[in-house]
Amino acid sequence: MSENELKALVSLLDDEDKQVSDHVQEKILSLGTEAIPFLEKEWESNLNPSVQSRIEELIHTLQYELVKERLRKWYASPDQDLLTGMWIIGTYQYPEIELEKLKQDVEQIYYEAWLEFRPDLYAYDQIKVINSVIFNKLKFGANTKNFHSPGNSMINVVLETRRGNPITLCVIYLLIAKIKVTGSWS
């Protein structure tokens, strides 16, 4: 579909006839995720708040479908890397986040913990070291002020703010411990 045809469709999003606007939305959604960059561009240039709102809904719907498809592929793959799964979930709200950046951030936490390890440590003492580094030195913890915020489940946000929900904090902990034990993510 050409850019002019897409512009024409977007211009019909604010049509007063609900059947027309519904049909236009269905047509745009049928184009798939390739339409997202165009919709983002149209959102920026459009001054009509109701059209912007409908464009936002379309973008979110398309991004959600993209995340679901990526998760299906991830789940079906033999290498179900936990960090990759968390990255896929994070791309729903933050489509620009990069997996390599997340890997670097987690590896940095691992190196902080690794510096504290001694070869003669028992497993219990290794756990104490990881706890000390993650929760005392790096100050990770629960986001008690805004516990139900969706950002608490986004690994990129938790790595940046050092605040999250128990599940995401456990994922980070597990990733650090897994690197220590196996030397890899998976």
N, CA and C atoms as an extended XYZ file, in Angstrom:
558
Properties=species:S:1:pos:R:3:atomname:S:1:resname:S:1:resid:I:1 pbc="F F F"
N         0.855       -1.179        0.000 N   MET     1
C         0.000        0.000        0.000 CA  MET     1
C         0.896        1.236        0.000 C   MET     1
N         0.541        2.217       -0.792 N   SER     2
C         1.367        3.418       -0.911 CA  SER     2
C         1.149        4.337        0.294 C   SER     2
N         2.078        5.269        0.443 N   GLU     3
C         1.989        6.212        1.559 CA  GLU     3
C         0.749        7.089        1.430 C   GLU     3
N         0.393        7.468        0.205 N   ASN     4
C        -0.809        8.289       -0.006 CA  ASN     4
C        -2.076        7.530        0.391 C   ASN     4
N        -2.121        6.223        0.092 N   GLU     5
C        -3.281        5.415        0.479 CA  GLU     5
C        -3.375        5.306        1.999 C   GLU     5
N        -2.219        5.150        2.649 N   LEU     6
C        -2.215        5.102        4.110 CA  LEU     6
C        -2.667        6.427        4.714 C   LEU     6
N        -2.202        7.528        4.135 N   LYS     7
C        -2.637        8.854        4.620 CA  LYS     7
C        -4.149        8.997        4.491 C   LYS     7
N        -4.677        8.518        3.366 N   ALA     8
C        -6.122        8.594        3.160 CA  ALA     8
C        -6.866        7.767        4.215 C   ALA     8
N        -6.348        6.597        4.514 N   LEU     9
C        -6.975        5.770        5.554 CA  LEU     9
C        -6.944        6.474        6.906 C   LEU     9
N        -5.792        7.027        7.265 N   VAL    10
C        -5.665        7.713        8.553 CA  VAL    10
C        -6.619        8.898        8.616 C   VAL    10
N        -6.790        9.586        7.501 N   SER    11
C        -7.700       10.742        7.507 CA  SER    11
C        -9.146       10.325        7.764 C   SER    11
N        -9.464        9.065        7.506 N   LEU    12
C       -10.831        8.576        7.743 CA  LEU    12
C       -11.050        8.050        9.160 C   LEU    12
N       -10.003        8.071        9.976 N   LEU    13
C       -10.150        7.562       11.342 CA  LEU    13
C       -11.127        8.379       12.179 C   LEU    13
N       -11.293        9.651       11.841 N   ASP    14
C       -12.213       10.479       12.633 CA  ASP    14
C       -13.583       10.608       11.969 C   ASP    14
N       -13.886        9.726       11.023 N   ASP    15
C       -15.186        9.751       10.363 CA  ASP    15
C       -16.274        9.531       11.398 C   ASP    15
N       -17.358       10.280       11.277 N   GLU    16
C       -18.457       10.183       12.237 CA  GLU    16
C       -19.205        8.860       12.136 C   GLU    16
N       -19.158        8.243       10.974 N   ASP    17
C       -19.812        6.948       10.786 CA  ASP    17
C       -18.922        5.863       11.408 C   ASP    17
N       -19.419        5.243       12.458 N   LYS    18
C       -18.640        4.243       13.189 CA  LYS    18
C       -18.235        3.075       12.294 C   LYS    18
N       -19.110        2.679       11.381 N   GLN    19
C       -18.780        1.574       10.479 CA  GLN    19
C       -17.566        1.930        9.606 C   GLN    19
N       -17.504        3.151        9.149 N   VAL    20
C       -16.371        3.580        8.318 CA  VAL    20
C       -15.095        3.569        9.142 C   VAL    20
N       -15.128        4.192       10.319 N   SER    21
C       -13.911        4.249       11.129 CA  SER    21
C       -13.477        2.852       11.584 C   SER    21
N       -14.441        1.971       11.893 N   ASP    22
C       -14.102        0.594       12.268 CA  ASP    22
C       -13.462       -0.151       11.101 C   ASP    22
N       -14.024        0.033        9.904 N   HIS    23
C       -13.472       -0.621        8.713 CA  HIS    23
C       -12.056       -0.111        8.430 C   HIS    23
N       -11.840        1.174        8.601 N   VAL    24
C       -10.515        1.761        8.373 CA  VAL    24
C        -9.513        1.180        9.375 C   VAL    24
N        -9.913        1.088       10.642 N   GLN    25
C        -9.025        0.513       11.654 CA  GLN    25
C        -8.682       -0.937       11.319 C   GLN    25
N        -9.671       -1.708       10.897 N   GLU    26
C        -9.418       -3.102       10.517 CA  GLU    26
C        -8.451       -3.184        9.344 C   GLU    26
N        -8.622       -2.295        8.376 N   LYS    27
C        -7.740       -2.289        7.202 CA  LYS    27
C        -6.304       -1.959        7.618 C   LYS    27
N        -6.134       -0.976        8.479 N   ILE    28
C        -4.789       -0.603        8.933 CA  ILE    28
C        -4.173       -1.749        9.734 C   ILE    28
N        -4.954       -2.375       10.601 N   LEU    29
C        -4.439       -3.500       11.390 CA  LEU    29
C        -4.055       -4.674       10.497 C   LEU    29
N        -4.767       -4.844        9.390 N   SER    30
C        -4.451       -5.954        8.484 CA  SER    30
C        -3.097       -5.763        7.805 C   SER    30
N        -2.587       -4.537        7.805 N   LEU    31
C        -1.278       -4.275        7.194 CA  LEU    31
C        -0.142       -4.818        8.055 C   LEU    31
N        -0.424       -5.034        9.331 N   GLY    32
C         0.575       -5.606       10.222 CA  GLY    32
C         1.532       -4.571       10.772 C   GLY    32
N         2.598       -5.077       11.372 N   THR    33
C         3.544       -4.222       12.102 CA  THR    33
C         4.346       -3.301       11.197 C   THR    33
N         4.358       -3.580        9.908 N   GLU    34
C         5.068       -2.692        8.980 CA  GLU    34
C         4.437       -1.298        8.954 C   GLU    34
N         3.208       -1.192        9.393 N   ALA    35
C         2.514        0.100        9.394 CA  ALA    35
C         2.917        0.978       10.581 C   ALA    35
N         3.577        0.411       11.577 N   ILE    36
C         3.891        1.167       12.801 CA  ILE    36
C         4.710        2.427       12.519 C   ILE    36
N         5.822        2.359       11.771 N   PRO    37
C         6.585        3.596       11.538 CA  PRO    37
C         5.760        4.688       10.854 C   PRO    37
N         4.936        4.292        9.897 N   PHE    38
C         4.085        5.272        9.228 CA  PHE    38
C         3.085        5.870       10.213 C   PHE    38
N         2.476        5.044       11.045 N   LEU    39
C         1.499        5.535       12.025 CA  LEU    39
C         2.160        6.486       13.023 C   LEU    39
N         3.366        6.171       13.437 N   GLU    40
C         4.081        7.064       14.361 CA  GLU    40
C         4.331        8.425       13.706 C   GLU    40
N         4.713        8.395       12.446 N   LYS    41
C         4.948        9.646       11.698 CA  LYS    41
C         3.649       10.445       11.573 C   LYS    41
N         2.562        9.749       11.274 N   GLU    42
C         1.263       10.412       11.151 CA  GLU    42
C         0.800       10.981       12.492 C   GLU    42
N         1.067       10.267       13.578 N   TRP    43
C         0.684       10.753       14.910 CA  TRP    43
C         1.378       12.083       15.193 C   TRP    43
N         2.669       12.169       14.842 N   GLU    44
C         3.427       13.400       15.089 CA  GLU    44
C         2.916       14.575       14.270 C   GLU    44
N         2.462       14.308       13.055 N   SER    45
C         2.056       15.407       12.175 CA  SER    45
C         0.573       15.752       12.279 C   SER    45
N        -0.214       14.901       12.900 N   ASN    46
C        -1.649       15.125       12.985 CA  ASN    46
C        -1.975       15.956       14.218 C   ASN    46
N        -2.788       16.983       14.049 N   LEU    47
C        -3.128       17.872       15.160 CA  LEU    47
C        -4.484       17.567       15.788 C   LEU    47
N        -5.184       16.588       15.257 N   ASN    48
C        -6.503       16.224       15.757 CA  ASN    48
C        -6.342       15.228       16.916 C   ASN    48
N        -6.725       15.619       18.149 N   PRO    49
C        -6.547       14.734       19.305 CA  PRO    49
C        -7.276       13.393       19.186 C   PRO    49
N        -8.461       13.372       18.572 N   SER    50
C        -9.180       12.102       18.464 CA  SER    50
C        -8.485       11.173       17.467 C   SER    50
N        -7.937       11.720       16.390 N   VAL    51
C        -7.204       10.897       15.432 CA  VAL    51
C        -5.912       10.397       16.079 C   VAL    51
N        -5.231       11.275       16.815 N   GLN    52
C        -4.008       10.856       17.510 CA  GLN    52
C        -4.310        9.714       18.480 C   GLN    52
N        -5.418        9.823       19.179 N   SER    53
C        -5.805        8.778       20.128 CA  SER    53
C        -6.057        7.452       19.406 C   SER    53
N        -6.733        7.510       18.283 N   ARG    54
C        -6.996        6.273       17.522 CA  ARG    54
C        -5.700        5.698       16.940 C   ARG    54
N        -4.809        6.568       16.502 N   ILE    55
C        -3.512        6.104       15.995 CA  ILE    55
C        -2.740        5.421       17.115 C   ILE    55
N        -2.756        6.013       18.308 N   GLU    56
C        -2.081        5.393       19.465 CA  GLU    56
C        -2.636        4.000       19.741 C   GLU    56
N        -3.962        3.872       19.696 N   GLU    57
C        -4.588        2.567       19.922 CA  GLU    57
C        -4.135        1.560       18.872 C   GLU    57
N        -4.075        1.996       17.629 N   LEU    58
C        -3.633        1.104       16.552 CA  LEU    58
C        -2.179        0.681       16.754 C   LEU    58
N        -1.329        1.626       17.109 N   ILE    59
C         0.087        1.318       17.339 CA  ILE    59
C         0.218        0.322       18.483 C   ILE    59
N        -0.503        0.550       19.574 N   HIS    60
C        -0.432       -0.365       20.715 CA  HIS    60
C        -0.941       -1.764       20.354 C   HIS    60
N        -2.006       -1.814       19.576 N   THR    61
C        -2.535       -3.110       19.149 CA  THR    61
C        -1.513       -3.840       18.288 C   THR    61
N        -0.898       -3.124       17.342 N   LEU    62
C         0.105       -3.747       16.470 CA  LEU    62
C         1.339       -4.169       17.264 C   LEU    62
N         1.767       -3.326       18.207 N   GLN    63
C         2.923       -3.696       19.034 CA  GLN    63
C         2.610       -4.914       19.898 C   GLN    63
N         1.411       -4.989       20.411 N   TYR    64
C         1.001       -6.136       21.219 CA  TYR    64
C         1.027       -7.418       20.389 C   TYR    64
N         0.532       -7.334       19.163 N   GLU    65
C         0.553       -8.501       18.278 CA  GLU    65
C         1.993       -8.919       17.975 C   GLU    65
N         2.871       -7.943       17.791 N   LEU    66
C         4.285       -8.234       17.532 CA  LEU    66
C         4.919       -8.925       18.740 C   LEU    66
N         4.622       -8.435       19.925 N   VAL    67
C         5.154       -9.041       21.151 CA  VAL    67
C         4.637      -10.471       21.297 C   VAL    67
N         3.352      -10.689       21.056 N   LYS    68
C         2.791      -12.037       21.156 CA  LYS    68
C         3.478      -12.988       20.177 C   LYS    68
N         3.701      -12.540       18.951 N   GLU    69
C         4.354      -13.389       17.952 CA  GLU    69
C         5.796      -13.700       18.355 C   GLU    69
N         6.509      -12.701       18.844 N   ARG    70
C         7.885      -12.929       19.297 CA  ARG    70
C         7.921      -13.911       20.471 C   ARG    70
N         6.975      -13.766       21.399 N   LEU    71
C         6.921      -14.686       22.542 CA  LEU    71
C         6.598      -16.113       22.099 C   LEU    71
N         5.711      -16.264       21.119 N   ARG    72
C         5.403      -17.602       20.600 CA  ARG    72
C         6.662      -18.243       20.010 C   ARG    72
N         7.394      -17.470       19.220 N   LYS    73
C         8.628      -17.989       18.616 CA  LYS    73
C         9.655      -18.310       19.697 C   LYS    73
N         9.772      -17.435       20.685 N   TRP    74
C        10.717      -17.661       21.774 CA  TRP    74
C        10.351      -18.936       22.530 C   TRP    74
N         9.073      -19.101       22.822 N   TYR    75
C         8.604      -20.264       23.562 CA  TYR    75
C         8.838      -21.560       22.780 C   TYR    75
N         8.674      -21.506       21.473 N   ALA    76
C         8.841      -22.698       20.635 CA  ALA    76
C        10.313      -23.025       20.363 C   ALA    76
N        11.187      -22.084       20.617 N   SER    77
C        12.603      -22.319       20.327 CA  SER    77
C        13.229      -23.204       21.407 C   SER    77
N        14.248      -23.961       21.032 N   PRO    78
C        14.907      -24.806       22.033 CA  PRO    78
C        15.710      -23.989       23.047 C   PRO    78
N        16.105      -22.788       22.674 N   ASP    79
C        16.903      -21.929       23.548 CA  ASP    79
C        16.003      -20.850       24.140 C   ASP    79
N        15.345      -21.167       25.243 N   GLN    80
C        14.450      -20.206       25.880 CA  GLN    80
C        15.229      -19.373       26.897 C   GLN    80
N        16.033      -18.492       26.377 N   ASP    81
C        16.848      -17.608       27.192 CA  ASP    81
C        15.934      -16.644       27.956 C   ASP    81
N        16.029      -16.634       29.281 N   LEU    82
C        15.150      -15.827       30.126 CA  LEU    82
C        15.310      -14.335       29.841 C   LEU    82
N        16.527      -13.879       29.645 N   LEU    83
C        16.744      -12.460       29.363 CA  LEU    83
C        16.071      -12.065       28.054 C   LEU    83
N        16.141      -12.922       27.062 N   THR    84
C        15.476      -12.627       25.787 CA  THR    84
C        13.969      -12.547       25.979 C   THR    84
N        13.407      -13.445       26.772 N   GLY    85
C        11.976      -13.384       27.057 CA  GLY    85
C        11.580      -12.088       27.749 C   GLY    85
N        12.380      -11.660       28.716 N   MET    86
C        12.101      -10.396       29.413 CA  MET    86
C        12.258       -9.206       28.466 C   MET    86
N        13.230       -9.286       27.569 N   TRP    87
C        13.422       -8.224       26.575 CA  TRP    87
C        12.193       -8.124       25.675 C   TRP    87
N        11.685       -9.265       25.231 N   ILE    88
C        10.502       -9.261       24.361 CA  ILE    88
C         9.338       -8.583       25.071 C   ILE    88
N         9.125       -8.908       26.328 N   ILE    89
C         8.039       -8.278       27.096 CA  ILE    89
C         8.278       -6.770       27.207 C   ILE    89
N         9.516       -6.378       27.458 N   GLY    90
C         9.846       -4.958       27.585 CA  GLY    90
C         9.630       -4.169       26.309 C   GLY    90
N         9.767       -4.847       25.151 N   THR    91
C         9.597       -4.127       23.887 CA  THR    91
C         8.157       -3.688       23.645 C   THR    91
N         7.225       -4.195       24.426 N   TYR    92
C         5.840       -3.738       24.257 CA  TYR    92
C         5.729       -2.256       24.588 C   TYR    92
N         6.297       -1.849       25.719 N   GLN    93
C         6.239       -0.438       26.092 CA  GLN    93
C         7.451        0.343       25.619 C   GLN    93
N         8.562       -0.352       25.410 N   TYR    94
C         9.802        0.311       25.017 CA  TYR    94
C        10.367       -0.390       23.784 C   TYR    94
N         9.757       -0.165       22.608 N   PRO    95
C        10.185       -0.901       21.408 CA  PRO    95
C        11.636       -0.639       21.007 C   PRO    95
N        12.223        0.424       21.508 N   GLU    96
C        13.593        0.773       21.113 CA  GLU    96
C        14.671        0.112       21.964 C   GLU    96
N        14.303       -0.587       23.025 N   ILE    97
C        15.341       -1.191       23.879 CA  ILE    97
C        16.082       -2.281       23.113 C   ILE    97
N        17.362       -2.376       23.416 N   GLU    98
C        18.208       -3.340       22.710 CA  GLU    98
C        18.604       -4.472       23.647 C   GLU    98
N        18.538       -5.682       23.132 N   LEU    99
C        18.897       -6.865       23.905 CA  LEU    99
C        20.359       -6.805       24.332 C   LEU    99
N        21.219       -6.339       23.463 N   GLU   100
C        22.647       -6.262       23.798 CA  GLU   100
C        22.900       -5.328       24.980 C   GLU   100
N        22.158       -4.234       25.053 N   LYS   101
C        22.305       -3.294       26.173 CA  LYS   101
C        21.880       -3.971       27.478 C   LYS   101
N        20.791       -4.715       27.428 N   LEU   102
C        20.336       -5.436       28.622 CA  LEU   102
C        21.380       -6.462       29.053 C   LEU   102
N        21.958       -7.178       28.085 N   LYS   103
C        22.997       -8.158       28.411 CA  LYS   103
C        24.186       -7.479       29.084 C   LYS   103
N        24.572       -6.328       28.574 N   GLN   104
C        25.694       -5.597       29.172 CA  GLN   104
C        25.371       -5.176       30.599 C   GLN   104
N        24.151       -4.704       30.824 N   ASP   105
C        23.750       -4.276       32.168 CA  ASP   105
C        23.770       -5.445       33.152 C   ASP   105
N        23.254       -6.593       32.732 N   VAL   106
C        23.235       -7.764       33.613 CA  VAL   106
C        24.663       -8.262       33.837 C   VAL   106
N        25.466       -8.270       32.791 N   GLU   107
C        26.863       -8.695       32.943 CA  GLU   107
C        27.612       -7.777       33.906 C   GLU   107
N        27.299       -6.498       33.884 N   GLN   108
C        27.952       -5.566       34.806 CA  GLN   108
C        27.617       -5.914       36.258 C   GLN   108
N        26.375       -6.265       36.508 N   ILE   109
C        25.981       -6.683       37.856 CA  ILE   109
C        26.717       -7.967       38.228 C   ILE   109
N        26.809       -8.900       37.277 N   TYR   110
C        27.543      -10.139       37.526 CA  TYR   110
C        29.000       -9.834       37.894 C   TYR   110
N        29.642       -8.931       37.153 N   TYR   111
C        31.043       -8.608       37.440 CA  TYR   111
C        31.201       -7.963       38.809 C   TYR   111
N        30.211       -7.159       39.201 N   GLU   112
C        30.239       -6.572       40.552 CA  GLU   112
C        30.216       -7.685       41.601 C   GLU   112
N        29.383       -8.694       41.377 N   ALA   113
C        29.304       -9.813       42.318 CA  ALA   113
C        30.562      -10.676       42.241 C   ALA   113
N        31.038      -10.914       41.033 N   TRP   114
C        32.205      -11.769       40.824 CA  TRP   114
C        33.431      -11.234       41.565 C   TRP   114
N        33.556       -9.906       41.619 N   LEU   115
C        34.701       -9.304       42.317 CA  LEU   115
C        34.718       -9.645       43.802 C   LEU   115
N        33.556       -9.970       44.351 N   GLU   116
C        33.434      -10.284       45.778 CA  GLU   116
C        33.658      -11.773       46.081 C   GLU   116
N        33.618      -12.604       45.045 N   PHE   117
C        33.755      -14.046       45.257 CA  PHE   117
C        35.193      -14.444       45.544 C   PHE   117
N        35.318      -15.467       46.390 N   ARG   118
C        36.607      -16.116       46.643 CA  ARG   118
C        36.456      -17.579       46.255 C   ARG   118
N        37.536      -18.239       45.844 N   PRO   119
C        37.415      -19.633       45.391 CA  PRO   119
C        36.948      -20.601       46.473 C   PRO   119
N        37.165      -20.269       47.739 N   ASP   120
C        36.834      -21.203       48.819 CA  ASP   120
C        35.425      -21.021       49.388 C   ASP   120
N        34.592      -20.212       48.766 N   LEU   121
C        33.250      -19.969       49.294 CA  LEU   121
C        32.324      -21.159       49.082 C   LEU   121
N        31.580      -21.486       50.119 N   TYR   122
C        30.533      -22.493       50.008 CA  TYR   122
C        29.325      -21.865       49.324 C   TYR   122
N        28.387      -22.703       48.859 N   ALA   123
C        27.203      -22.221       48.149 CA  ALA   123
C        26.426      -21.197       48.982 C   ALA   123
N        26.269      -21.471       50.266 N   TYR   124
C        25.546      -20.547       51.146 CA  TYR   124
C        26.232      -19.185       51.174 C   TYR   124
N        27.549      -19.186       51.243 N   ASP   125
C        28.295      -17.928       51.269 CA  ASP   125
C        28.237      -17.218       49.915 C   ASP   125
N        28.158      -17.977       48.832 N   GLN   126
C        28.004      -17.368       47.508 CA  GLN   126
C        26.671      -16.628       47.419 C   GLN   126
N        25.635      -17.223       47.977 N   ILE   127
C        24.320      -16.574       48.002 CA  ILE   127
C        24.389      -15.280       48.801 C   ILE   127
N        25.084      -15.326       49.923 N   LYS   128
C        25.230      -14.108       50.737 CA  LYS   128
C        25.957      -13.015       49.957 C   LYS   128
N        26.951      -13.393       49.165 N   VAL   129
C        27.688      -12.415       48.358 CA  VAL   129
C        26.760      -11.797       47.311 C   VAL   129
N        26.010      -12.651       46.608 N   ILE   130
C        25.085      -12.118       45.591 CA  ILE   130
C        24.050      -11.210       46.241 C   ILE   130
N        23.499      -11.623       47.378 N   ASN   131
C        22.534      -10.781       48.099 CA  ASN   131
C        23.153       -9.434       48.456 C   ASN   131
N        24.343       -9.474       48.987 N   SER   132
C        25.015       -8.248       49.415 CA  SER   132
C        25.247       -7.298       48.243 C   SER   132
N        25.713       -7.846       47.132 N   VAL   133
C        25.990       -6.992       45.974 CA  VAL   133
C        24.701       -6.413       45.401 C   VAL   133
N        23.709       -7.269       45.163 N   ILE   134
C        22.475       -6.806       44.517 CA  ILE   134
C        21.675       -5.872       45.418 C   ILE   134
N        21.499       -6.259       46.680 N   PHE   135
C        20.580       -5.507       47.527 CA  PHE   135
C        21.248       -4.443       48.397 C   PHE   135
N        22.509       -4.603       48.742 N   ASN   136
C        23.191       -3.604       49.572 CA  ASN   136
C        24.054       -2.657       48.743 C   ASN   136
N        24.970       -3.219       47.985 N   LYS   137
C        25.901       -2.391       47.213 CA  LYS   137
C        25.196       -1.659       46.068 C   LYS   137
N        24.402       -2.387       45.274 N   LEU   138
C        23.749       -1.787       44.111 CA  LEU   138
C        22.358       -1.234       44.418 C   LEU   138
N        21.855       -1.524       45.615 N   LYS   139
C        20.590       -0.951       46.121 CA  LYS   139
C        19.351       -1.333       45.305 C   LYS   139
N        19.298       -2.560       44.790 N   PHE   140
C        18.065       -3.034       44.170 CA  PHE   140
C        17.048       -3.281       45.274 C   PHE   140
N        15.769       -3.093       44.956 N   GLY   141
C        14.736       -3.340       45.944 CA  GLY   141
C        13.354       -3.198       45.342 C   GLY   141
N        12.359       -3.450       46.172 N   ALA   142
C        10.969       -3.364       45.727 CA  ALA   142
C        10.558       -1.911       45.557 C   ALA   142
N         9.736       -1.665       44.552 N   ASN   143
C         9.170       -0.342       44.346 CA  ASN   143
C         7.911       -0.260       45.201 C   ASN   143
N         8.073        0.144       46.448 N   THR   144
C         6.945        0.175       47.380 CA  THR   144
C         6.061        1.401       47.188 C   THR   144
N         6.592        2.443       46.567 N   LYS   145
C         5.791        3.657       46.349 CA  LYS   145
C         4.781        3.480       45.235 C   LYS   145
N         5.128        2.709       44.218 N   ASN   146
C         4.240        2.509       43.076 CA  ASN   146
C         4.300        1.032       42.679 C   ASN   146
N         3.866        0.183       43.577 N   PHE   147
C         4.053       -1.260       43.438 CA  PHE   147
C         3.435       -1.831       42.168 C   PHE   147
N         2.269       -1.335       41.743 N   HIS   148
C         1.550       -1.918       40.613 CA  HIS   148
C         1.895       -1.278       39.271 C   HIS   148
N         2.922       -0.445       39.243 N   SER   149
C         3.334        0.188       37.987 CA  SER   149
C         3.807       -0.871       36.993 C   SER   149
N         3.381       -0.769       35.725 N   PRO   150
C         3.852       -1.726       34.713 CA  PRO   150
C         5.374       -1.704       34.555 C   PRO   150
N         5.996       -0.578       34.843 N   GLY   151
C         7.445       -0.476       34.742 CA  GLY   151
C         8.171       -1.430       35.668 C   GLY   151
N         7.520       -1.845       36.742 N   ASN   152
C         8.124       -2.797       37.680 CA  ASN   152
C         8.340       -4.169       37.054 C   ASN   152
N         7.672       -4.422       35.932 N   SER   153
C         7.811       -5.701       35.238 CA  SER   153
C         8.707       -5.606       34.014 C   SER   153
N         9.149       -4.417       33.694 N   MET   154
C        10.004       -4.211       32.522 CA  MET   154
C        11.465       -4.235       32.960 C   MET   154
N        12.206       -5.220       32.496 N   ILE   155
C        13.563       -5.416       32.980 CA  ILE   155
C        14.450       -4.212       32.717 C   ILE   155
N        14.242       -3.516       31.609 N   ASN   156
C        15.059       -2.341       31.319 CA  ASN   156
C        14.819       -1.238       32.349 C   ASN   156
N        13.586       -1.061       32.773 N   VAL   157
C        13.254       -0.046       33.780 CA  VAL   157
C        13.843       -0.436       35.134 C   VAL   157
N        13.720       -1.699       35.495 N   VAL   158
C        14.229       -2.165       36.791 CA  VAL   158
C        15.755       -2.060       36.833 C   VAL   158
N        16.412       -2.396       35.732 N   LEU   159
C        17.878       -2.262       35.702 CA  LEU   159
C        18.306       -0.799       35.817 C   LEU   159
N        17.508        0.087       35.278 N   GLU   160
C        17.843        1.518       35.320 CA  GLU   160
C        17.527        2.147       36.678 C   GLU   160
N        16.341        1.863       37.205 N   THR   161
C        15.897        2.524       38.441 CA  THR   161
C        16.283        1.764       39.698 C   THR   161
N        16.620        0.489       39.520 N   ARG   162
C        16.952       -0.400       40.645 CA  ARG   162
C        15.735       -0.677       41.529 C   ARG   162
N        14.555       -0.444       40.998 N   ARG   163
C        13.307       -0.698       41.706 CA  ARG   163
C        12.399       -1.520       40.812 C   ARG   163
N        11.749       -2.531       41.407 N   GLY   164
C        10.855       -3.363       40.618 CA  GLY   164
C         9.982       -4.224       41.491 C   GLY   164
N         9.228       -5.104       40.848 N   ASN   165
C         8.400       -6.032       41.604 CA  ASN   165
C         9.225       -7.274       41.924 C   ASN   165
N         8.744       -8.111       42.843 N   PRO   166
C         9.528       -9.287       43.240 CA  PRO   166
C         9.884      -10.220       42.087 C   PRO   166
N         9.004      -10.351       41.116 N   ILE   167
C         9.281      -11.270       40.004 CA  ILE   167
C        10.465      -10.777       39.178 C   ILE   167
N        10.465       -9.512       38.811 N   THR   168
C        11.561       -8.989       37.992 CA  THR   168
C        12.863       -8.974       38.780 C   THR   168
N        12.803       -8.657       40.051 N   LEU   169
C        14.009       -8.716       40.879 CA  LEU   169
C        14.543      -10.151       40.947 C   LEU   169
N        13.631      -11.118       41.040 N   CYS   170
C        14.050      -12.529       41.055 CA  CYS   170
C        14.668      -12.936       39.714 C   CYS   170
N        14.135      -12.412       38.622 N   VAL   171
C        14.701      -12.715       37.302 CA  VAL   171
C        16.141      -12.219       37.231 C   VAL   171
N        16.372      -10.996       37.685 N   ILE   172
C        17.737      -10.449       37.679 CA  ILE   172
C        18.646      -11.306       38.558 C   ILE   172
N        18.163      -11.652       39.727 N   TYR   173
C        18.932      -12.491       40.648 CA  TYR   173
C        19.265      -13.830       39.990 C   TYR   173
N        18.264      -14.443       39.368 N   LEU   174
C        18.452      -15.731       38.712 CA  LEU   174
C        19.471      -15.632       37.581 C   LEU   174
N        19.395      -14.562       36.799 N   LEU   175
C        20.350      -14.387       35.703 CA  LEU   175
C        21.781      -14.285       36.230 C   LEU   175
N        21.957      -13.536       37.313 N   ILE   176
C        23.297      -13.382       37.905 CA  ILE   176
C        23.787      -14.729       38.426 C   ILE   176
N        22.929      -15.440       39.139 N   ALA   177
C        23.315      -16.739       39.698 CA  ALA   177
C        23.588      -17.752       38.585 C   ALA   177
N        22.806      -17.707       37.532 N   LYS   178
C        22.986      -18.657       36.435 CA  LYS   178
C        24.307      -18.430       35.717 C   LYS   178
N        24.672      -17.167       35.514 N   ILE   179
C        25.964      -16.875       34.901 CA  ILE   179
C        27.074      -17.424       35.787 C   ILE   179
N        26.918      -17.248       37.095 N   LYS   180
C        27.950      -17.707       38.036 CA  LYS   180
C        28.117      -19.221       37.951 C   LYS   180
N        26.998      -19.937       37.879 N   VAL   181
C        27.044      -21.392       37.910 CA  VAL   181
C        27.426      -21.977       36.551 C   VAL   181
N        26.778      -21.510       35.483 N   THR   182
C        26.956      -22.135       34.171 CA  THR   182
C        27.889      -21.354       33.258 C   THR   182
N        28.065      -20.069       33.538 N   GLY   183
C        28.893      -19.242       32.661 CA  GLY   183
C        28.138      -18.732       31.441 C   GLY   183
N        26.799      -18.962       31.369 N   SER   184
C        26.021      -18.473       30.232 CA  SER   184
C        24.615      -18.106       30.680 C   SER   184
N        23.838      -17.547       29.768 N   TRP   185
C        22.467      -17.113       30.034 CA  TRP   185
C        21.491      -18.277       30.065 C   TRP   185
N        21.728      -19.291       29.229 N   SER   186
C        20.716      -20.333       29.087 CA  SER   186
C        21.097      -21.619       29.759 C   SER   186
